[in-house]
């Protein structure tokens, strides 16, 4: 599995105060901060350990801490909290230096006001109510990207919001050294799946390289019969292989698919790539479109995009990391065809082959069938329909002067069998309904591919867009076409002015 190691990373917790209230107050601040951090870690809600990095009382201390956070590879984000009144000017230089994601935690140590015992010393010590507003002002004044979480630190709902942000920080950190290899170019003359790779590396972190399909072909030559047998045995254990009889023509295609998978996995490991794309029109020396390999590699954490779609491949990897360890799964998908049925009008999501078995409702079937495109031999693939339930579809498109993230809440519904179309598929109704959801996606310039997850919510992508500094459009139960168009027009002005002022 190509998992992100949550245990090898940490979130720094920095408490703001000042020395106006004396040394005893600082000791109390420090003790409270330690107890809070321990409570957060012991809650079982947070995927990444929180590490208390002390109380800062001056500009020099803030700046030193933020510089240290930048230089510590284990640190993937910084949480701040103002226990007392912390004059915000002392945060300016440090926040200017900080390159890691920032969360401002508006909370306080005590849950309730001690009405009968509260005195001025207590008031001086527990000033988050206005200390956090002072800090919030300077963050806003500096136009600093920042997640704000409001709530008591012992409240599970508050902890869950922090957990969402932590998972986004993990996805962001993972993207900053993401290598994505493209086995072939874009599908001919397709615009929406292409984009500015230089700007993507500057803005989103990942590096996109071309890789000749001949490298997969060359790796195939080193695959042994023993390695193939071992992998085919895995197929037999994990999937319903009743349609594949030993010694049959279909079995031979499964053997060839296993050879391709072993070669492709080795290529990804040796290059250090976390995501990849394929193209059905660029398969020289390859027996079949590597559908089975792509499906299984996605389930192991590799980002994938079909037809050279590198933006979706990278987004799919980031989506996998953000949802890592959550139960329902994610996948690359494509809008395939429409089913008009009044209020139940829906979009069939599929692809020629490449849909992750993570989203399968039941045990996938391993089958071999002819593919009427690409001019290659019949490819092996996993056939299944998806789970039912709520999810989010997401895509990133290049608008020329900015990247735009589009996120649509969708409801996956029960799909009917496709006896003449043996592929993996999902059937969903976009919110708020088919007409508005599909219409808004088109108006926003969304691609026909998407990175889909059952586990992530709109909040994850809001945090991601905030950290990345990119535009985000949300399509949900509250969307209307008029309001969606208005958002696009306002955003256009904002980004044009932002570009002009740079």
N, C-alpha and C positions, 0 to 999 in steps of 0.2 A: 504494500500500500504506500502511496506517495502522500503521507499525512504530514500536516504541520504539527510540530512538536510543541503543544501548549505548555508542557511541563518545563521546557527549556527556555521559556520566555517569562517576562514579568511586566506588570504595570506599576509605575512609581506613584506613590501617594505623597503629596507635598502639602503641608499645612501652613497657612499664612497667619502671622501674628505680628506683634511689634513689642518693643521693650518698654513701652510707656507704663505698663501695668506691673512691672517688677519681675524679678526672677522667679518668685513662687508661681506667678501666673503662667510663665513659660513652662514650668515643670508640670503644671496641671494640663496644659495644652498637649504637651508631649505624651503624658500618661493616657489621656483620652484618645489621642490619635492612635497610639499603639493598640489600645483596646478595640477601637473601631476597625482597624485593619485586621486584627485577629478575628473579630466577629465576621467580617466580610469573607475572609478565607475559610472560616469554619462553617459558613452557611451552606456549602455544597452547591451554591448557585453559580459561582463564577468559574469559568474555564481556565482563566489565567491567574496566577498568584499575584496578589497585591503586596508590594514591598514598601514599607514606610521609610521615606528618605529624610525625615526630620522636619522640624519647624524652621521656616525662613523668616527672618526679622529685618532684613535690609536688602537693598538692591544688589549688593555684592553677593549675598547668599543666594538670592533668587537666580542671578545670572550664572553663578557657578553650578547650581543644581541643574539648570536647563541645559547648559553646555555638557554636563556629565551625562544627562539623559540622551543627548544626541550621539554621544560617543560610545554609549553602551549598547552593544548589539542585542543583548537580551531584552532591553527595554523597548516595548512596542507602543507605549502610550503613557501619558502623564495625567493623573487625577489631582486636582487642587481643591482645597477646602479652606475657608476662612473661619477659624475658630473664634478669633477676636476681630476687631476692626484692623484691617491690614491696608495701610495707605497704598492706593493702586499705582502711584507713580513709581514705587519701588519695584513693580513688576514689569515695567516697560522694557528695559533692556533684556531681561531674561526671556520675555515672551517674543521679542524680536529675534532672539537666537534660536528658540525652540523649533525644531523641525519634525517632532513626533506628534501624533494626534493628541488632542487636548480634551479632557472632560472636566467641567466645573461641577462639583458636587455641592448642591445647596441643601445642607442638612444641619443638624446640631447634635451634640453628644446626648443631652437629656431629651427624652421624648416629650415630657410634659413640663409645664411651668410649675415650680415648687412654690405655690401661692403663699403658703404660711411662713416659709423660711427665706424667701428670696430677698437679698440685700444688695447694696451697691457693688460689693465685691463679686457677687454672682453675676450681676449685670455686666460688669466690666469684662469678665472672663468669657461669657457666653453671648457673643455679639454676631453670630452668623447671620442673623436677620438683616443687619445692615452691612456687615463686613462683606458678605457675598454680593451685595448690590454694588458696593464700591469696586470689587473685582470685576463684576459683570460689565460695569460701565467702561473700564479700560479695555477689556476684551472687545467690546462693541466699537469703541472709539478707534481701536487699532485694526478693525475689520479682520480679526483673527478667527479662523475657523475653530469652533468649539461646540461640543455636545454639552448641554445643560441637563442634569438630572436633579429633580427636586423630590425630596421625600426623606423619611427617617431611615438611617442606615441599617436598622434592624428589620425594616419592612420587606418582605419577600418581593413585592412588586417593584420596589426601588432596586433591589439587588438584581432582579431580572432585567431591568433597563441597563444597568451597568454591564451585565453579562452580554447583552446584545452589542453594546459598544465594544467590549473586549473582543468579541468574535469578529467584528468589522476591523478592528486594529490588527488582528491576526491575518485576515485576508489582505489588508493593505501592506503589512510587512512582508507577507509572502510574495506579493506582486512586485516588490521593489527589486528583487533579483530573479524575476521570472524570465526564463528563456522560452520562447515559443518558436517551434520550427514548422515551416510550411513545406509540405511534400507536394509541390506543384503550386501554381499561381491561382489567382481568382478564376472563377468560372467566367467564360468569355463575356466581356462587356457589362458585367454586373457591377452596379455602382454602390449599392447600400452596404455590401459586405467588405468593401475596400475602405481606405482612409489613410491618413497621414501617420506613418509609422514613427517618424522622428518626433512628432508632437505627442504621440502616445507614450513614447519612452520618457519624454520630459514631464508629461502631465500625470501619467498613470503608472509608470515605473517599469513596465515590461519591455523586453527587447525581442524583436521579431526578425528571424533569420530565414532565408530560403535554404532548403535542404533537398538535394537531388534524390528522386525516388530510387536512383541506382544504388544508394547506400543501403536501403532496405533489401534490395536484390542481392547485394554483396553479402550482407549479414545472413541472408537465407542460406548461403552456401556453406556456412559453418554450423548450421543446426543439425544435430544428430538425430537418428531414429529413436534413440532412448529418450531424448528430451521431448520429442513429439509424443511418444507413447505416454510419458508422464503427464503431459498437458491434456491429452485426450482423455486420460483417466479422470482428470479433474472435471472435464466437461461432463463425463458420465455421472459423476457424483453430484454435481451442482445443478444440472439441468435435466429436463425430461428429454431423453434421447431416443424415445421409442420409434421415431421416424427414421432413425439412422441405423441401418443394419451393417454389422461388420462385413467387410469385403465388398459392399455395394459401391456403386458410382458415387452416391452421396457421402459415404464414409470416406472415400478418397478425397473428396472436396473438403471435408472436415480436417483431414490430415494436412492438406495444403494450407488451410486456414490457420491451423496450429503453427505451422512453420512460419507463416507470415507474422503471427502474433509474437512468437519468440524473437524473431528478427527485429520487429518494431519496438518491442519492449527494451531490447538490448540497446538499440539506437538511442532511445529516449534516456535510458540510464547513463550511457557513456557520454552523451552530450550534456547531461544535466538539465534537459528540457522538462518543463512542468506542463506544457500544453503543446498541441500540434494540430495541424489541419491536413486534410487529404483532398484529392480532386479526382473524380471518376474518369476524367479524360487524360490523366497522367499516371499510367500504371505500367510503364515499360518494364518487362521482366517480372511482373507480379501476376500470379495466376488469376486472381479475383479481387474485386473491391474488398478491402479489409474491414468488412462490417463487424464480424465477430470480435476481432481484435480491438476495434474502436469502442465497442460496447463494454468490453471487459476492462479496458484501460480507463474508461470514464468512471467505472465503478470502483476503481482503485485510486482515483483522485486526480487523474490527468485531465486537463481541460481539452475539449475537442470542439472543432468547428468544421463543418463540411464545406466543400467547394471553395476552399481557401479562406474561409471566414475567420480571420485571426482575432478580430475583436470579440466575437462570441466565444471563441476558444479560451481566450484569456479570462473573460467574464465568468465562464463556466468553472474554471479553476478557482477563481476567487470565491465564487458561490459555494463550491465544494468545501473550501477551507472554513468559510464562515459558518457552514452548517455541519461541520465535522463532528461526529458523535451524536448528532440528533437523529431521530429514528426513521424519518419518512423518505428522505432521499431527494435527488435532483438529477437533471439531465439536460443535455442539448436537445432541442426540438425544432421542428419546422412546421409552419402553417401549411397544411397539405391541401385540404379541400373543405367545402362548406356544407352544412346540413341545415336547410331552412325548415324550421318547424315551429313557427310562431314564437311564443315566449321561451321555448326550449331550443331555439336556433343556436347552433354550436359550430366550433371549428375542430376538424380532425387534425391532430398533431401527430406527425410521424416523420420519417425520412426514408430514403431507400433502404437503409439498414440500421443506421447508427443512433440508437436510443439506449440509454443506460438501463440495465436491469435493476438498478436501485429503486426505480419507480414502479416495478412490476407488481400487479395485484396478486398473482399466483406464480408458482414455479415456472420460469420460462421454458419454452420448448426450443430445442436446437434443431433447425431444419435447413435444408439446402434447396434453393429454387433458382431458376433462371432470372436474370436481371436484364430488363430490356433497355439498358443504357450502358455505355462504357466499353462494349465489345469484348468482354472477358468471360471466363467460365462462370458457371453458376456459383454464387458465393454462399457460404454458411452464415447464418444469422440467428439471433435469439428472437423468438416470436412471443409476444405477450400483449396484454392490455394493461393500462395503468390503474393504480388505486383511485378511489374516489376521494374527494375532499378539496379543501381550499388550498390555493397556492398562489405564487406570484411568478409571472413571466417578465423577464427583463432583457433589455438590449441596450447596447451603446452604439450610437451613430455619429459620424463625423459631419458636422454642419458647416465646415469651412472655417469659421472663426471660433469654434468651440466643440467639445464633445457633449453630446446630449444623452443622458440616461433616461430611458422610458421604462416605467414599471406599471404593469397591469395586474390587478387582483383578478383571479379567475377561479371558477369552480369546476373541477374535474367531475364528470358524470359517468354513469355506466355506459360503456361502449358495446356495440353489437359486434359479433364475430365478422371477420373479413376473410372468408375462405379463399377468395381469389387474389387477395393482397396480403401475403404472409410476411408482415412486418410488425415491429413493435409500434404501439400507438397509444395516444391519449385523446380523449374527447373533452373539450372544455367550453364553458360559456363565459366569455369575458364580462366582468362587471363594468358598468351597472347592468348592462344587457348586451346582447349581440350587436345591435345597431350602433349604439353609442361607443361601446368598447372597441369594436373593430374600426369604426369610423375615426375615433380619436387616435388610435395607433397609427392609422394611415396618415392622418393630418399631421401627426408629430414626426413623420418620416421614419417610422420604425421598420426594422428589417423583417424579412420573412423567417429568419431564425431567431431563437430566443434561448436564454439560459433560464431554466424553470426549476423551482424548488417548492416542495410542500412545507419545509421547515422554516424558511425565512419569511419575514413579513416586510411590509413597506418601510418600517422603521430601520431595518438593517440597511436598506438602500439609501434612505435619507442620510444616515450617518456616513455611508460610503461616499456619497456625492459631496457631503460637507467636507470630508477629509481631502478628497481629490480636487475640490474646487471646480466641479463641473455642474452643468445644468441638469436638473431632474424634473421630469414630468410624470405625475402620478395619475393613473386611470383607475378609479375605484367606484364604489357605490354612490358617491356624491358627485361624480363627474357629469357635466353637461357639455355638449359641443360648443355652445356659446362661451362658457367659462373657460373651456380648454383653449379655444382660439385666443381668448383675451390673455390668458397666461403666456401663450407663445409670443404674442405681440409685445407684452411687457418685458418678457425675457429678452427678446430681440433688441429692444432699446437698451436694456441694462448691459448686455454683453458688448454691443457696439460702443457704448460710452466707456465701458471698462477698458476695452481695447484701445480706444483713442487716448485715454488718460495714462496708459502705461508708458 
